[in-house]
Amino acid sequence: MNVPFDQEQPHDRHPVLRWIGHTLGIVYILVTLLFGPIKSLARWLAQQRRIQRYEHWVSGFSPATGLAASLLSLSLLELSKIAVLLSYRGFGLLVALVVTLCAKASIGYFAHLTWRAARPQVIAAYPWTARVDAWVEVQLVQLRGFRDRWLSYVRSQPWYLGAVTTMRRLRQSVVRWVRMIKRRLAVQLGR
């Protein structure tokens, strides 16, 4: 018996939950796509002694330990998605967005750093990890290509230049306000 697709799965059963799931999924993907441009933060972190010591420490692991540490850090990143959903349920969309950004910036960087340090020994010891790593790299290249095409499209829009100019002016205004507040506080505290 052929049952139409819309009768197999009732789509109107939990529309709010479906909308929330789709929204958080899109936000997570967008944060993942846009996290690439935050290279200045990654360069600054790479120059910190603690980060360099951690990377050196992980590079000294045996291949099995390095693989386990990499998988553990990746599993922490996946568990952070549950934290995003729980934060949405308990505190709302804004907190879920902040948790998403923090998870990608902290746990995501930690997972990337751990794999980068352990990668040479793990790939040398386990050939199958080289295939998995190559597959992941292809997926990341495709995502970056999508991101670059999307950013080119946005930049080609007639409103883009006006939006960038407005954001620069807003940032300059905020800087002026902060300087003014600092001066007034210094005068008030100096009395």
C-alpha positions as CSV (number, residue, x, y, z in Angstrom):
1,M,0.0,0.0,0.0
2,N,1.4,3.4,-1.0
3,V,1.0,6.0,1.6
4,P,1.7,9.6,0.6
5,F,4.8,11.1,2.2
6,D,2.8,13.8,4.1
7,Q,0.7,11.1,5.8
8,E,3.7,9.0,6.9
9,Q,5.1,11.8,9.0
10,P,2.8,14.4,10.5
11,H,4.6,17.7,10.0
12,D,2.2,19.8,12.1
13,R,2.7,17.8,15.3
14,H,5.3,20.1,16.9
15,P,5.8,23.1,14.6
16,V,7.4,25.2,17.3
17,L,10.0,22.6,18.1
18,R,10.7,22.0,14.4
19,W,11.2,25.8,13.9
20,I,13.5,26.0,16.9
21,G,15.6,23.0,15.7
22,H,15.9,24.4,12.2
23,T,16.8,27.9,13.5
24,L,19.5,26.6,15.8
25,G,20.8,24.3,13.1
26,I,21.1,27.1,10.7
27,V,22.7,29.4,13.3
28,Y,25.2,26.6,14.1
29,I,26.1,26.1,10.4
30,L,26.4,29.9,9.9
31,V,28.7,30.2,12.9
32,T,30.7,27.3,11.5
33,L,30.9,29.0,8.1
34,L,31.8,32.4,9.5
35,F,34.2,31.2,12.1
36,G,36.9,30.9,9.4
37,P,37.3,34.7,9.1
38,I,38.3,34.9,12.8
39,K,41.9,34.1,11.8
40,S,43.4,37.0,13.7
41,L,42.1,35.5,17.0
42,A,43.6,32.1,16.0
43,R,46.9,33.8,15.2
44,W,47.0,35.6,18.5
45,L,46.2,32.5,20.4
46,A,48.9,30.5,18.5
47,Q,51.5,33.0,19.9
48,Q,50.5,32.4,23.5
49,R,52.9,30.3,25.5
50,R,50.2,28.2,27.1
51,I,48.8,27.2,23.7
52,Q,52.3,26.5,22.4
53,R,53.1,24.3,25.5
54,Y,49.8,22.5,25.1
55,E,50.5,21.8,21.4
56,H,54.0,20.6,22.2
57,W,52.7,18.4,25.0
58,V,50.0,16.8,22.7
59,S,52.5,16.3,19.9
60,G,54.5,14.1,22.3
61,F,51.6,11.7,22.8
62,S,51.7,8.2,21.4
63,P,49.5,7.7,18.3
64,A,46.8,5.9,20.3
65,T,46.8,8.6,23.0
66,G,46.8,11.4,20.4
67,L,43.8,9.8,18.6
68,A,42.0,9.3,21.8
69,A,42.6,13.0,22.9
70,S,41.4,14.2,19.5
71,L,38.3,12.1,19.6
72,L,37.6,13.3,23.1
73,S,37.9,16.9,22.2
74,L,35.7,16.3,19.2
75,S,33.1,14.6,21.3
76,L,33.1,17.6,23.7
77,L,32.4,19.8,20.7
78,E,29.4,17.6,19.8
79,L,28.2,17.7,23.3
80,S,28.2,21.4,23.2
81,K,25.3,21.2,20.8
82,I,23.3,19.7,23.6
83,A,24.3,22.7,25.7
84,V,23.0,25.0,23.0
85,L,19.6,23.3,23.0
86,L,19.4,23.3,26.8
87,S,20.4,26.9,27.0
88,Y,17.7,27.8,24.5
89,R,15.1,25.9,26.5
90,G,16.1,27.4,29.8
91,F,17.1,31.0,28.8
92,G,16.0,31.8,25.3
93,L,17.4,32.3,21.8
94,L,19.9,35.0,22.7
95,V,21.6,32.9,25.3
96,A,21.6,29.9,22.8
97,L,23.4,32.1,20.3
98,V,26.0,33.2,22.8
99,V,26.5,29.6,23.9
100,T,26.9,28.6,20.2
101,L,29.6,31.3,19.6
102,C,31.4,30.4,22.8
103,A,31.4,26.7,22.1
104,K,32.7,27.2,18.6
105,A,35.4,29.7,19.8
106,S,36.6,27.7,22.7
107,I,35.9,24.0,22.4
108,G,36.1,24.1,18.6
109,Y,39.5,25.8,18.7
110,F,40.6,23.2,21.4
111,A,39.5,20.3,19.2
112,H,41.3,21.8,16.1
113,L,44.4,22.4,18.1
114,T,44.5,18.9,19.6
115,W,44.0,17.3,16.2
116,R,46.6,19.5,14.6
117,A,49.2,18.6,17.2
118,A,48.4,14.8,17.2
119,R,47.8,14.5,13.5
120,P,51.3,13.6,12.2
121,Q,51.8,10.7,14.6
122,V,48.2,9.4,14.3
123,I,48.3,9.4,10.5
124,A,51.7,7.7,10.4
125,A,50.4,5.0,12.7
126,Y,46.9,4.5,11.4
127,P,46.5,4.8,7.6
128,W,42.7,4.9,7.8
129,T,42.9,8.2,9.7
130,A,44.5,9.7,6.6
131,R,41.5,8.8,4.5
132,V,39.1,10.2,7.1
133,D,41.2,13.4,7.4
134,A,41.2,13.8,3.6
135,W,37.4,13.3,3.5
136,V,36.9,15.9,6.2
137,E,39.2,18.3,4.4
138,V,37.2,18.0,1.2
139,Q,34.0,18.7,3.2
140,L,35.6,21.8,4.7
141,V,36.8,23.0,1.3
142,Q,33.2,22.7,0.0
143,L,31.9,24.6,3.0
144,R,34.5,27.3,2.6
145,G,33.6,27.5,-1.1
146,F,29.9,27.9,-0.2
147,R,30.9,30.6,2.3
148,D,33.0,32.5,-0.2
149,R,30.3,32.4,-2.9
150,W,27.7,33.5,-0.3
151,L,30.0,36.4,0.9
152,S,30.6,37.4,-2.8
153,Y,26.9,37.5,-3.4
154,V,26.3,39.6,-0.3
155,R,29.1,42.0,-1.1
156,S,27.7,42.5,-4.6
157,Q,24.4,43.7,-3.3
158,P,23.7,47.4,-3.6
159,W,23.0,47.8,0.1
160,Y,26.3,46.2,1.2
161,L,28.5,49.3,1.0
162,G,25.9,51.4,2.9
163,A,25.7,48.7,5.6
164,V,29.5,48.6,6.0
165,T,29.7,52.3,6.2
166,T,27.0,52.5,8.8
167,M,28.7,49.8,10.9
168,R,32.0,51.7,10.7
169,R,30.3,54.9,11.8
170,L,28.5,53.1,14.6
171,R,31.8,51.6,15.8
172,Q,33.5,55.0,15.7
173,S,30.6,56.5,17.7
174,V,30.9,53.8,20.3
175,V,34.7,54.4,20.6
176,R,34.1,58.1,21.0
177,W,31.4,57.5,23.7
178,V,33.7,55.1,25.6
179,R,36.6,57.6,25.5
180,M,34.2,60.4,26.7
181,I,32.9,58.2,29.6
182,K,36.5,57.3,30.5
183,R,37.5,61.0,30.6
184,R,34.5,61.9,32.7
185,L,35.2,59.0,35.1
186,A,38.8,60.0,35.4
187,V,37.7,63.6,36.2
188,Q,35.1,62.4,38.7
189,L,37.5,60.0,40.4
190,G,40.4,62.5,40.3
191,R,38.5,65.0,42.6
